[in-house]
Amino acid sequence: MNKVIVIVGPTGVGKTDLSIKLAKHYNTSIISGDSVQVYRSLNIGSGKIKKEEMNGVKHYLIDILNPTDDYSVSDFQKHARRIIDEISNEGKLPIICGGTGYYIKAALFDYEFTNEKRTDRYSNLTNEEIYDRLIELKDSHIPDVHNRIRLLRHIEILESKEEPLNKDIPLYDYLFIGLTCDRQKLYEKINSRVDKMIEEGLLDEVKALYDSNIQSKSVQSIGYKELYDYYDGKCTLEEAISLIKQHSRNFAKRQYTWFNNQVHTNWIDIDKDNAFLKAKALIDNFIK
């Protein structure tokens, strides 16, 4: 099995900085394990790394799609596996860095998504029959009855919900390294991070998307959906910013829970340890 390093942890904890240091040390590249950073124009709100911050390290799966494009966990799985194999074939150690645990695990484990297979189930049905089935499933955005491709896509999503068939068979020899810190300090970091995003122009970034009438999945992520509500007149700016902070803190809690329950994670407390040295020791022992 090819070996893979995975750097995980809650939003705002410092994953990016550590991954850059490790990638430089091991002369390798980084695969973004983030479900939002794949989109162009969603930069500030996603905490996307800037080119000058990459320090010459090649990054994959950043800015590969337009905000209107569809992107699913199965898409990430295919892309990440191809890149893992590409980096491994160069004799290098792939590093995945990100906080979207479900995406990362889907890439590393034998998850089999069923969307393509479900299409066959409806091959003998007419568009009208598929349309009627969507009504039964209470789809609130049923496509035009003549658009068969979109009808099939909708029914695939509603019936499969992209749940994998297999969950726990690893395809790679992996090492999960998680960053953590005092919970109150993390929440303070998250609040400060949101304030900095506002200072850097998050309002203008979201307004441009809003004015372009982009309503896709990409702008349902934290930092975007709250400001969309503000521009829709559903809340004040102060309320929107407060909600971004609250939702980011809640997301951090869920990230901790997910990584603790789903995979064996080697946690490094950035308040107590030298994160780089401890991570390097874990990796050196892993690859020896």
N, C-alpha and C positions, 0 to 999 in steps of 0.2 A: 504493500500500500504506500502511496505517496504521503508524505508528512505535510501537515498544515498547521500553522500557528493562528490562533484566533484571539484577538484583543477585544474584550467586551466590557460592559459596565454601563452605568446610568448616564444619561445625557449630562454633559458639562463636567465630567469627572477628570478628563485629561487623556482620553484614549488616543486622540490624534497625535499629541506630542510624543507619547511613548512609542507609538507605531512608527513614527518617522525615525526616531533614534535607533530602534531595532532594525528597521529596514536598511538604514545606512550601515549599521554594524555588520549585518549579515549579507550586505550587497544584494538586496532583493527588491521586490515590488509589493505594492499594497492593493488589495481588492477591497473596495468600499462595501461594507455590509449594511448599507442604509437604504431604506425604501424610498426616500425622498430625494437624495442627492443625485439620483439618476437623471433628474429633470433639469434641463437648462432653465435659467431665469429664476429658479427657486434657490437662491444663494444664501442670503442673510438668514432667512427663517429656518433653513435646514442646517445652519452652522457649517456650511460647506467650506472645505479647506481652500484657501486662495493659492494660486499658482506659486507665488513667492514663498509661501509657507511649506511647500512640498520639499524644499531643499534638494531638488534634483531627483527625488524619488518618484518613479513612475506609479501613477494611480489608475486603477481600472474602475469601470462602472460609475463614473462621475460624468455628468453632462452628456449622456448618450441619447436622451429623448427630449421631445418637446413636451410642454406641460399638458397638451391635449392628448398625448399618446397613452394607450393602455399599457400597464406593466403589472405583472402578477408575480406571485411567489414562484410559480413554475417557470416564468421567464428568467427570473433571477437564478434559479437552480441551473438552468441550461447555460446561461452566460458564465456563472461563477465556476462551474465544473470545467468548462472549456478553458478558462483562464488558469485555473489551478493546474490543469494538465500541461498547459503551455509553459508556465513558469517552472514547473517541476522538470519538464523535458530539457530546460536550459540548465539543469543542475542546481537550481536555486530553491529556496524555502519560501513557499507562498505565505503571506500574512494577510488575513482578513481582519479588518478593523471596522467595527460598527455596533449599533445597538439594536438592530432589528433581528432579534433572536430567532424568530420563526423562519425568516429567510435564510439565515446562516445555517440553521440545523437542516433545513430542506436541501441545501447544497451538499452537506457533508454526509447525510444519511440516505438510506434507500427509500426515499419518499417517492411514491408513484402517484402522479396526479391523473385524474380520470377525464379531464375535459374532452380530449380528442376522441376518446372511446365513446363518450355519451352522445356525440354527434351521430354515430352510426345508429343509435337507438331510434332516432327520429327520421332516418333517411326515407322511410316509407310513409311518413305522415305528410299531409298537405300543410301549406302555410296556415290555413284556417284552423286546422286541428292543433297546430303548435300554438297559435294565437289563443285558442280556447284554453289550452293547458296553462298558459301564462296568466290568464284571468283567474283560473283556479288557484294558482300560486300567489295571487294578489300582487303581481308586479305592477308598480305604480308608474312605470315608464315603458310601456309596451311599444315596440317599434311598429312602423307601418307594416301591415299584413303582407305587403309585397316584397319586403326586404328580408329574404330568407336567411341571409348570413347573420344579420343582427338578431333575428328571432331565435336562431340556434344558439347564438352567443348568450343571450339573456337566459334561455332555459338551462344552459350548461351552468351558468353562475348560480342561478337560484336552486338548482337541484344538487349540484356538487358542492357548492360553497368552497371549492378547492381544498377539500379535506383529503389528505393522503391516505393511501391504502396501507403502506408500511411505514413504520416510524423509527425503529431502533436498531437497524442494521447499518453500521458505519461503513462508508466506502473509502474513507481515508483514515490514516493514523493521525489523530488530531490532539492538540494541546490547547485548552481554553485557559486564558489568563484574564482574570477580571480585576478591574480597578475599583476600589471603594474608598470611602472616607467617612468621617463623622457625619451623620445624617443631617444635623443642623447646619454644618458647614457647607454640605452639598446644596441644601436648599438656598442658602445665602448666595452660593455661586450661581445657581440657576437664576435667581432673581436678578443678580447683577448682570448675568449674561443676556437676559431679556432686555434690560435697560440699555446695554451696549448695542444690541441689535436695533433698537429704536433709534439710537444716536447714529448708527451707521446707515440708516435709510430704509429700514424694513417697511415703513408706511408707504414710501414711494414704490418699493418693489411690489408690494401687494396691490397697490392702487393700479399699477400698470397691468397686472393680471386681471384685476376686476374690470377695468375699462375695456379690456380685450374680450370680455364676456367668457372667460375661461371658467368652466363649471365642472371640470373633470375631477377624478379621484385625487390628483396631485395636490389640489388646493384644499383638500379636506384634512390635511395634516396640521399639527399644532403650530400656531404662529400665523397661519393663513386663514383657517376657518373662523377664528375669532375676529380678525380684522375684516373679513368679508361681512360678518354680522354688523360690524361698526359701519362699514360703507353702505350696508343695507338699511341703516338707521335703527337696528334692533338693540343697540347698546351704545353707551358713550365710549370715547376713546380710553378713558381711565378704566372703565369696566373691562374693555377688551384686553388691555395690557395686563390687568389683574388676573383675568382668566387665562391668558397665555402662561403666566407664571404658575398659577394653580394647576393647570393641565400638565405643564412640564414637570412639576413636582410629583403629581400623581403618576405620570408616565415613568419617572425614575423609580418609584416604588414598585410598579409592575415589572420593570426591567430586572430589579433585584430578585423579585419572586420568581420570574421566569427562569433566569439563569441558575438560581439555586435549585429549582425543581426539575429542570429539563436536562441539564448536562453537568458533568463534574467540572467545576470551575475552581481554578487555583487563584484565590483572592489575594490581592496585594493592597494593603492599606497605605495610601499615599501620604498620610500624616505620620506614619510610624516607620515606613520603609523607604529605601531608595528604590523607586519603582523600576528604573532601568536595570540596576544590578540584580535585583531579585528576579525580574523577568528573564534576564540573560542567564542566570543560574538555572532556572527552570527549563529554558530552551536548550542550553548546552547539555543538560542531563537527558533531555528528551531525544536529541539527535545523535547522541554519542553511540 
